[in-house]
Amino acid sequence: MRGRPTSCCFTGHRPTKLPWGFDETDERCTALKKRILDAVEAACEEGYTHFICGMAMGCDLYFAEAVLAAKERFPHITLEAAIPCLTQTDGWPDEQKERYARILAACDYETVVQEQYSRDCMQRRNRYMVDHAALLIAVHDGLPGGTRSTVLYAMRRKLMVVNLPI
């Protein structure tokens, strides 16, 4: 069942803000992915059944993959892709576009926040996720940016926030 009391959303950095960039074989990335999976499974054990992901490169896609992996242990959970605009993957490397398409095909729900790109479509997507959740899992280094804005918005909306520092 989808609904704010049982929904969890996610925010995190893109590869350009991660110390390992696109190198997911880096042990720090592997460790972070494990912590994300552990946080997702802990949320499932606490009764969260619906997970909302913004589908950006980097931590968002790690999160979506963790939810899909957790479905093996918690088959009742659902994954929603919150898509900021239909051109989200324009300009992405081909392997990231393929990864996005694979994850999107496995999602239970898709929500397109708006059809066309605008300067604020990513922020609108982030607000949509927070407004439809009770828990936010964040990979945040404390620096200004979209992730920090999302964490602060979630705190103002009284969401529980689990931070997984880099």
VEXVEXTI-25237 format. One line per field, with one value per atom (N, C-alpha, C): atom name; residue number from 1; chain; residue in three letters; x, y, z. Coordinates in steps of 0.02 Angstrom, whole numbers, padded with zeros to 5 digits, m for minus. Layout:
<lumdrens>
atom <- CA	...
n <- NUM	...
chain <- A	...
res <- Ala	...
x <- X	...
y <- Y	...
z <- Z	...
</lumdrens>
This chain:
<lumdrens>
atom <- N	CA	C	N	CA	C	N	CA	C	N	CA	C	N	CA	C	N	CA	C	N	CA	C	N	CA	C	N	CA	C	N	CA	C	N	CA	C	N	CA	C	N	CA	C	N	CA	C	N	CA	C	N	CA	C	N	CA	C	N	CA	C	N	CA	C	N	CA	C	N	CA	C	N	CA	C	N	CA	C	N	CA	C	N	CA	C	N	CA	C	N	CA	C	N	CA	C	N	CA	C	N	CA	C	N	CA	C	N	CA	C	N	CA	C	N	CA	C	N	CA	C	N	CA	C	N	CA	C	N	CA	C	N	CA	C	N	CA	C	N	CA	C	N	CA	C	N	CA	C	N	CA	C	N	CA	C	N	CA	C	N	CA	C	N	CA	C	N	CA	C	N	CA	C	N	CA	C	N	CA	C	N	CA	C	N	CA	C	N	CA	C	N	CA	C	N	CA	C	N	CA	C	N	CA	C	N	CA	C	N	CA	C	N	CA	C	N	CA	C	N	CA	C	N	CA	C	N	CA	C	N	CA	C	N	CA	C	N	CA	C	N	CA	C	N	CA	C	N	CA	C	N	CA	C	N	CA	C	N	CA	C	N	CA	C	N	CA	C	N	CA	C	N	CA	C	N	CA	C	N	CA	C	N	CA	C	N	CA	C	N	CA	C	N	CA	C	N	CA	C	N	CA	C	N	CA	C	N	CA	C	N	CA	C	N	CA	C	N	CA	C	N	CA	C	N	CA	C	N	CA	C	N	CA	C	N	CA	C	N	CA	C	N	CA	C	N	CA	C	N	CA	C	N	CA	C	N	CA	C	N	CA	C	N	CA	C	N	CA	C	N	CA	C	N	CA	C	N	CA	C	N	CA	C	N	CA	C	N	CA	C	N	CA	C	N	CA	C	N	CA	C	N	CA	C	N	CA	C	N	CA	C	N	CA	C	N	CA	C	N	CA	C	N	CA	C	N	CA	C	N	CA	C	N	CA	C	N	CA	C	N	CA	C	N	CA	C	N	CA	C	N	CA	C	N	CA	C	N	CA	C	N	CA	C	N	CA	C	N	CA	C	N	CA	C	N	CA	C	N	CA	C	N	CA	C	N	CA	C	N	CA	C	N	CA	C	N	CA	C	N	CA	C	N	CA	C	N	CA	C	N	CA	C	N	CA	C	N	CA	C	N	CA	C	N	CA	C	N	CA	C	N	CA	C	N	CA	C	N	CA	C	N	CA	C	N	CA	C	N	CA	C	N	CA	C	N	CA	C	N	CA	C	N	CA	C	N	CA	C	N	CA	C	N	CA	C	N	CA	C
n <- 1	1	1	2	2	2	3	3	3	4	4	4	5	5	5	6	6	6	7	7	7	8	8	8	9	9	9	10	10	10	11	11	11	12	12	12	13	13	13	14	14	14	15	15	15	16	16	16	17	17	17	18	18	18	19	19	19	20	20	20	21	21	21	22	22	22	23	23	23	24	24	24	25	25	25	26	26	26	27	27	27	28	28	28	29	29	29	30	30	30	31	31	31	32	32	32	33	33	33	34	34	34	35	35	35	36	36	36	37	37	37	38	38	38	39	39	39	40	40	40	41	41	41	42	42	42	43	43	43	44	44	44	45	45	45	46	46	46	47	47	47	48	48	48	49	49	49	50	50	50	51	51	51	52	52	52	53	53	53	54	54	54	55	55	55	56	56	56	57	57	57	58	58	58	59	59	59	60	60	60	61	61	61	62	62	62	63	63	63	64	64	64	65	65	65	66	66	66	67	67	67	68	68	68	69	69	69	70	70	70	71	71	71	72	72	72	73	73	73	74	74	74	75	75	75	76	76	76	77	77	77	78	78	78	79	79	79	80	80	80	81	81	81	82	82	82	83	83	83	84	84	84	85	85	85	86	86	86	87	87	87	88	88	88	89	89	89	90	90	90	91	91	91	92	92	92	93	93	93	94	94	94	95	95	95	96	96	96	97	97	97	98	98	98	99	99	99	100	100	100	101	101	101	102	102	102	103	103	103	104	104	104	105	105	105	106	106	106	107	107	107	108	108	108	109	109	109	110	110	110	111	111	111	112	112	112	113	113	113	114	114	114	115	115	115	116	116	116	117	117	117	118	118	118	119	119	119	120	120	120	121	121	121	122	122	122	123	123	123	124	124	124	125	125	125	126	126	126	127	127	127	128	128	128	129	129	129	130	130	130	131	131	131	132	132	132	133	133	133	134	134	134	135	135	135	136	136	136	137	137	137	138	138	138	139	139	139	140	140	140	141	141	141	142	142	142	143	143	143	144	144	144	145	145	145	146	146	146	147	147	147	148	148	148	149	149	149	150	150	150	151	151	151	152	152	152	153	153	153	154	154	154	155	155	155	156	156	156	157	157	157	158	158	158	159	159	159	160	160	160	161	161	161	162	162	162	163	163	163	164	164	164	165	165	165	166	166	166
chain <- A	A	A	A	A	A	A	A	A	A	A	A	A	A	A	A	A	A	A	A	A	A	A	A	A	A	A	A	A	A	A	A	A	A	A	A	A	A	A	A	A	A	A	A	A	A	A	A	A	A	A	A	A	A	A	A	A	A	A	A	A	A	A	A	A	A	A	A	A	A	A	A	A	A	A	A	A	A	A	A	A	A	A	A	A	A	A	A	A	A	A	A	A	A	A	A	A	A	A	A	A	A	A	A	A	A	A	A	A	A	A	A	A	A	A	A	A	A	A	A	A	A	A	A	A	A	A	A	A	A	A	A	A	A	A	A	A	A	A	A	A	A	A	A	A	A	A	A	A	A	A	A	A	A	A	A	A	A	A	A	A	A	A	A	A	A	A	A	A	A	A	A	A	A	A	A	A	A	A	A	A	A	A	A	A	A	A	A	A	A	A	A	A	A	A	A	A	A	A	A	A	A	A	A	A	A	A	A	A	A	A	A	A	A	A	A	A	A	A	A	A	A	A	A	A	A	A	A	A	A	A	A	A	A	A	A	A	A	A	A	A	A	A	A	A	A	A	A	A	A	A	A	A	A	A	A	A	A	A	A	A	A	A	A	A	A	A	A	A	A	A	A	A	A	A	A	A	A	A	A	A	A	A	A	A	A	A	A	A	A	A	A	A	A	A	A	A	A	A	A	A	A	A	A	A	A	A	A	A	A	A	A	A	A	A	A	A	A	A	A	A	A	A	A	A	A	A	A	A	A	A	A	A	A	A	A	A	A	A	A	A	A	A	A	A	A	A	A	A	A	A	A	A	A	A	A	A	A	A	A	A	A	A	A	A	A	A	A	A	A	A	A	A	A	A	A	A	A	A	A	A	A	A	A	A	A	A	A	A	A	A	A	A	A	A	A	A	A	A	A	A	A	A	A	A	A	A	A	A	A	A	A	A	A	A	A	A	A	A	A	A	A	A	A	A	A	A	A	A	A	A	A	A	A	A	A	A	A	A	A	A	A	A	A	A	A	A	A	A	A	A	A	A	A	A	A	A	A	A	A	A	A	A	A	A	A	A	A	A	A	A	A	A	A	A	A	A	A	A	A	A	A	A	A	A	A	A	A	A	A	A	A	A	A	A	A	A	A
res <- Met	Met	Met	Arg	Arg	Arg	Gly	Gly	Gly	Arg	Arg	Arg	Pro	Pro	Pro	Thr	Thr	Thr	Ser	Ser	Ser	Cys	Cys	Cys	Cys	Cys	Cys	Phe	Phe	Phe	Thr	Thr	Thr	Gly	Gly	Gly	His	His	His	Arg	Arg	Arg	Pro	Pro	Pro	Thr	Thr	Thr	Lys	Lys	Lys	Leu	Leu	Leu	Pro	Pro	Pro	Trp	Trp	Trp	Gly	Gly	Gly	Phe	Phe	Phe	Asp	Asp	Asp	Glu	Glu	Glu	Thr	Thr	Thr	Asp	Asp	Asp	Glu	Glu	Glu	Arg	Arg	Arg	Cys	Cys	Cys	Thr	Thr	Thr	Ala	Ala	Ala	Leu	Leu	Leu	Lys	Lys	Lys	Lys	Lys	Lys	Arg	Arg	Arg	Ile	Ile	Ile	Leu	Leu	Leu	Asp	Asp	Asp	Ala	Ala	Ala	Val	Val	Val	Glu	Glu	Glu	Ala	Ala	Ala	Ala	Ala	Ala	Cys	Cys	Cys	Glu	Glu	Glu	Glu	Glu	Glu	Gly	Gly	Gly	Tyr	Tyr	Tyr	Thr	Thr	Thr	His	His	His	Phe	Phe	Phe	Ile	Ile	Ile	Cys	Cys	Cys	Gly	Gly	Gly	Met	Met	Met	Ala	Ala	Ala	Met	Met	Met	Gly	Gly	Gly	Cys	Cys	Cys	Asp	Asp	Asp	Leu	Leu	Leu	Tyr	Tyr	Tyr	Phe	Phe	Phe	Ala	Ala	Ala	Glu	Glu	Glu	Ala	Ala	Ala	Val	Val	Val	Leu	Leu	Leu	Ala	Ala	Ala	Ala	Ala	Ala	Lys	Lys	Lys	Glu	Glu	Glu	Arg	Arg	Arg	Phe	Phe	Phe	Pro	Pro	Pro	His	His	His	Ile	Ile	Ile	Thr	Thr	Thr	Leu	Leu	Leu	Glu	Glu	Glu	Ala	Ala	Ala	Ala	Ala	Ala	Ile	Ile	Ile	Pro	Pro	Pro	Cys	Cys	Cys	Leu	Leu	Leu	Thr	Thr	Thr	Gln	Gln	Gln	Thr	Thr	Thr	Asp	Asp	Asp	Gly	Gly	Gly	Trp	Trp	Trp	Pro	Pro	Pro	Asp	Asp	Asp	Glu	Glu	Glu	Gln	Gln	Gln	Lys	Lys	Lys	Glu	Glu	Glu	Arg	Arg	Arg	Tyr	Tyr	Tyr	Ala	Ala	Ala	Arg	Arg	Arg	Ile	Ile	Ile	Leu	Leu	Leu	Ala	Ala	Ala	Ala	Ala	Ala	Cys	Cys	Cys	Asp	Asp	Asp	Tyr	Tyr	Tyr	Glu	Glu	Glu	Thr	Thr	Thr	Val	Val	Val	Val	Val	Val	Gln	Gln	Gln	Glu	Glu	Glu	Gln	Gln	Gln	Tyr	Tyr	Tyr	Ser	Ser	Ser	Arg	Arg	Arg	Asp	Asp	Asp	Cys	Cys	Cys	Met	Met	Met	Gln	Gln	Gln	Arg	Arg	Arg	Arg	Arg	Arg	Asn	Asn	Asn	Arg	Arg	Arg	Tyr	Tyr	Tyr	Met	Met	Met	Val	Val	Val	Asp	Asp	Asp	His	His	His	Ala	Ala	Ala	Ala	Ala	Ala	Leu	Leu	Leu	Leu	Leu	Leu	Ile	Ile	Ile	Ala	Ala	Ala	Val	Val	Val	His	His	His	Asp	Asp	Asp	Gly	Gly	Gly	Leu	Leu	Leu	Pro	Pro	Pro	Gly	Gly	Gly	Gly	Gly	Gly	Thr	Thr	Thr	Arg	Arg	Arg	Ser	Ser	Ser	Thr	Thr	Thr	Val	Val	Val	Leu	Leu	Leu	Tyr	Tyr	Tyr	Ala	Ala	Ala	Met	Met	Met	Arg	Arg	Arg	Arg	Arg	Arg	Lys	Lys	Lys	Leu	Leu	Leu	Met	Met	Met	Val	Val	Val	Val	Val	Val	Asn	Asn	Asn	Leu	Leu	Leu	Pro	Pro	Pro	Ile	Ile	Ile
x <- 00042	00000	00044	00029	00065	00031	00069	00042	00098	00090	00144	00168	00125	00151	00195	00189	00228	00278	00290	00334	00400	00452	00520	00547	00578	00610	00685	00720	00793	00821	00876	00915	00989	01028	01099	01136	01201	01243	01251	01264	01280	01354	01376	01446	01497	01481	01528	01542	01499	01510	01535	01543	01567	01643	01679	01752	01776	01737	01757	01728	01688	01659	01616	01633	01595	01625	01679	01713	01678	01628	01590	01626	01685	01726	01766	01768	01803	01773	01815	01790	01744	01754	01709	01639	01635	01570	01536	01574	01546	01520	01557	01536	01472	01468	01409	01348	01356	01300	01275	01320	01300	01262	01285	01249	01180	01174	01109	01062	01086	01045	01025	01072	01056	01001	01006	00956	00887	00886	00823	00793	00833	00807	00784	00819	00796	00729	00721	00657	00601	00616	00566	00547	00596	00582	00542	00546	00507	00437	00421	00354	00348	00402	00399	00393	00347	00333	00339	00342	00345	00405	00445	00507	00505	00524	00521	00592	00610	00678	00674	00718	00721	00757	00788	00816	00875	00910	00970	01029	01080	01141	01172	01209	01243	01201	01197	01165	01092	01055	00985	00981	01022	01020	01045	01094	01115	01056	01018	00960	00908	00892	00842	00864	00928	00953	00950	00961	00955	00883	00835	00765	00748	00770	00756	00788	00848	00881	00842	00817	00779	00714	00688	00626	00632	00692	00702	00682	00699	00684	00616	00595	00531	00491	00462	00429	00369	00343	00284	00301	00366	00383	00377	00367	00361	00411	00428	00476	00442	00445	00417	00474	00474	00521	00487	00517	00493	00537	00510	00547	00536	00589	00580	00554	00576	00553	00570	00538	00547	00616	00652	00719	00775	00759	00807	00874	00872	00934	00970	00944	00979	01049	01098	01167	01203	01168	01199	01241	01293	01330	01283	01297	01253	01243	01297	01290	01244	01244	01199	01126	01117	01050	01021	01064	01041	01023	01063	01050	00983	00973	00911	00851	00856	00801	00787	00839	00831	00795	00815	00784	00712	00701	00634	00586	00610	00568	00549	00590	00577	00535	00524	00484	00411	00378	00307	00265	00292	00256	00305	00278	00315	00274	00306	00273	00317	00290	00326	00302	00348	00330	00310	00347	00327	00358	00326	00347	00413	00419	00477	00525	00589	00640	00629	00640	00643	00696	00718	00770	00751	00686	00666	00635	00640	00606	00637	00703	00734	00710	00706	00681	00607	00567	00497	00492	00536	00538	00555	00605	00625	00569	00534	00478	00421	00409	00358	00376	00438	00458	00448	00473	00467	00393	00354	00283	00243	00271	00236	00270	00311	00348	00348	00367	00374	00447	00488	00558	00600	00656	00705	00771	00798	00866	00909	00963	01005	01079	01111	01184	01206	01232	01244	01309	01348	01413	01409	01350	01342	01351	01375	01388	01323	01322	01262	01249	01186	01166	01096	01076	01009	00996	01046	01038	01025	01065	01056	00988	00967	00902	00846	00853	00802	00801	00859	00862	00829	00846	00816	00741	00717	00645	00611	00643	00615	00611	00661	00661	00605	00595	00539	00472	00467	00405	00398	00446	00445	00455	00491	00507	00564	00566	00624	00678	00740	00794	00849	00869	00926	00981	01036	01091	01146	01168	01224	01282	01325	01380	01426	01457	01504	01568
y <- m00059	00000	00062	00108	00171	00220	00260	00311	00341	00403	00438	00401	00375	00343	00283	00251	00190	00201	00264	00279	00310	00292	00316	00344	00401	00428	00435	00455	00455	00516	00541	00593	00579	00598	00585	00618	00613	00648	00611	00651	00624	00608	00569	00548	00605	00662	00717	00743	00729	00751	00694	00636	00578	00572	00555	00551	00502	00451	00400	00413	00466	00482	00425	00401	00347	00278	00274	00211	00173	00134	00097	00036	00022	m00032	m00007	00058	00087	00059	00039	00009	00055	00120	00167	00166	00157	00152	00087	00033	m00032	m00030	00002	00008	00050	00105	00147	00108	00072	00032	m00018	m00047	m00094	m00057	00003	00042	00064	00079	00096	00036	m00022	m00083	m00097	m00090	m00100	m00051	00012	00062	00046	00023	00003	m00056	m00106	m00165	m00146	m00101	m00078	m00042	m00002	00032	m00019	m00071	m00124	m00157	m00171	m00202	m00157	m00091	m00043	m00031	m00064	m00059	m00016	00011	00050	00000	00015	m00032	00000	00066	00101	00147	00142	00180	00223	00286	00334	00358	00352	00369	00421	00471	00524	00506	00447	00419	00458	00498	00532	00484	00500	00460	00462	00411	00409	00377	00411	00382	00363	00401	00383	00314	00301	00236	00181	00196	00147	00128	00179	00169	00125	00141	00102	00029	00018	m00050	m00086	m00049	m00079	m00100	m00058	m00075	m00138	m00140	m00199	m00261	m00255	m00312	m00332	m00282	m00297	m00332	m00325	m00359	m00435	m00461	m00533	m00555	m00514	m00529	m00502	m00447	m00413	m00405	m00459	m00456	m00409	m00387	m00343	m00270	m00250	m00180	m00157	m00091	m00063	m00007	00004	00057	00103	00168	00219	00262	00271	00317	00385	00434	00503	00538	00548	00573	00648	00688	00761	00788	00757	00777	00720	00719	00663	00661	00716	00718	00709	00679	00673	00643	00593	00559	00588	00642	00674	00694	00676	00693	00644	00593	00542	00495	00465	00412	00353	00319	00263	00211	00193	00140	00163	00227	00253	00256	00271	00270	00199	00150	00080	00058	00079	00063	00094	00157	00193	00155	00136	00101	00034	m00001	m00066	m00057	m00006	00007	00030	00075	00100	00044	m00003	m00061	m00103	m00103	m00143	m00106	m00041	m00002	m00022	m00016	m00031	00029	00089	00151	00200	00242	00298	00361	00412	00478	00528	00558	00610	00676	00712	00774	00828	00833	00879	00853	00870	00844	00874	00940	00976	00996	00998	01022	01095	01114	01184	01188	01248	01256	01227	01224	01200	01130	01094	01029	00978	00982	00936	00951	01016	01035	01015	01022	01001	00926	00888	00815	00799	00834	00822	00837	00892	00910	00858	00835	00782	00722	00700	00641	00652	00708	00722	00728	00761	00771	00705	00653	00588	00535	00555	00507	00527	00479	00492	00484	00455	00442	00463	00496	00514	00481	00443	00417	00462	00489	00537	00517	00524	00520	00592	00621	00693	00710	00753	00773	00839	00869	00931	00994	00987	01045	01068	01132	01158	01121	01120	01088	01059	01022	00994	00944	00904	00855	00891	00941	00978	01012	01042	01074	01024	00964	00912	00891	00882	00864	00918	00981	01036	01039	01029	01029	00972	00914	00856	00870	00903	00919	00969	01017	01065	01029	00977	00939	00885	00883	00837	00763	00751	00682	00658	00595	00565	00562	00581	00582	00535	00489	00445	00468	00493	00516	00464	00449	00403	00445	00470	00513	00475	00513	00482	00464
z <- 00000	00000	00000	m00046	m00048	m00001	00031	00075	00116	00134	00169	00231	00275	00336	00324	00267	00253	00196	00178	00121	00143	00107	00119	00053	00057	m00003	00010	m00043	m00040	m00074	m00049	m00082	m00073	m00122	m00117	m00175	m00173	m00221	m00287	m00337	m00404	m00405	m00456	m00458	m00454	m00482	m00482	m00412	m00363	m00294	m00249	m00277	m00238	m00247	m00194	m00198	m00252	m00267	m00316	m00386	m00393	m00458	m00485	m00544	m00576	m00561	m00524	m00510	m00453	m00472	m00421	m00394	m00420	m00391	m00331	m00321	m00264	m00199	m00152	m00090	m00051	m00056	m00022	m00051	m00117	m00150	m00130	m00131	m00112	m00040	00004	00074	00079	00041	00043	00017	m00037	m00063	m00011	00027	00080	00134	00153	00204	00180	00115	00087	00091	00071	00075	00147	00194	00265	00288	00266	00285	00255	00193	00161	00199	00214	00250	00320	00353	00419	00413	00361	00350	00338	00300	00289	00355	00396	00461	00506	00496	00535	00505	00450	00421	00359	00334	00271	00213	00169	00114	00045	00043	m00022	m00023	m00075	m00081	m00144	m00136	m00191	m00207	m00270	m00292	m00348	m00345	m00395	m00459	m00462	m00523	m00553	m00513	m00538	m00537	m00576	m00575	m00506	m00489	m00425	m00371	m00314	m00255	m00266	m00306	m00320	m00350	m00400	m00433	m00386	m00343	m00292	m00248	m00228	m00185	m00220	m00283	m00320	m00325	m00339	m00344	m00276	m00222	m00155	m00141	m00159	m00149	m00189	m00252	m00293	m00263	m00235	m00202	m00139	m00102	m00040	m00054	m00116	m00134	m00129	m00133	m00125	m00055	m00006	00065	00085	00054	00070	00005	m00020	m00087	m00091	m00035	m00036	m00046	m00043	m00049	m00122	m00130	m00197	m00207	m00270	m00289	m00339	m00324	m00368	m00396	m00461	m00494	m00496	m00463	m00466	m00518	m00577	m00634	m00640	m00635	m00635	m00702	m00757	m00824	m00872	m00929	m00975	m01008	m01004	m01034	m00982	m00925	m00870	m00892	m00936	m00953	m01014	m01042	m01098	m01076	m01114	m01098	m01052	m01029	m00987	m01030	m01001	m01037	m01052	m01107	m01128	m01074	m01038	m00987	m00930	m00915	m00863	m00889	m00953	m00982	m00981	m00996	m00995	m00924	m00876	m00806	m00784	m00801	m00786	m00816	m00879	m00913	m00879	m00860	m00826	m00759	m00721	m00656	m00666	m00713	m00726	m00744	m00784	m00803	m00743	m00691	m00631	m00579	m00589	m00541	m00543	m00486	m00481	m00502	m00493	m00510	m00542	m00585	m00614	m00605	m00580	m00575	m00611	m00664	m00700	m00670	m00639	m00605	m00655	m00710	m00764	m00829	m00884	m00949	m00973	m00970	m00997	m00941	m00959	m00912	m00896	m00834	m00813	m00758	m00742	m00691	m00624	m00609	m00543	m00544	m00599	m00601	m00552	m00541	m00493	m00422	m00405	m00339	m00332	m00384	m00381	m00369	m00403	m00393	m00320	m00292	m00223	m00175	m00186	m00143	m00149	m00210	m00219	m00175	m00178	m00140	m00065	m00040	00031	00052	00011	00027	00028	m00001	m00004	00038	00086	00127	00200	00241	00313	00335	00292	00307	00247	00261	00210	00227	00181	00187	00143	00172	00136	00138	00081	00078	00068	00122	00122	00155	00122	00150	00188	00194	00231	00189	00128	00086	00051	00032	m00003	m00068	m00087	m00149	m00143	m00193	m00195	m00139	m00122	m00068	m00002	00013	00075	00077	00021	00018	00032	00006	00016	00090	00120	00191	00234	00220	00259	00249	00188	00175	00213	00212	00249	00323	00350	00422	00437	00393	00404	00400	00359	00352	00405	00452	00509	00490	00436	00419	00463	00476	00508	00453	00470	00421	00446	00404	00417	00370	00398	00357	00355	00294	00283	00256	00299	00275	00228	00184	00137	00173
</lumdrens>
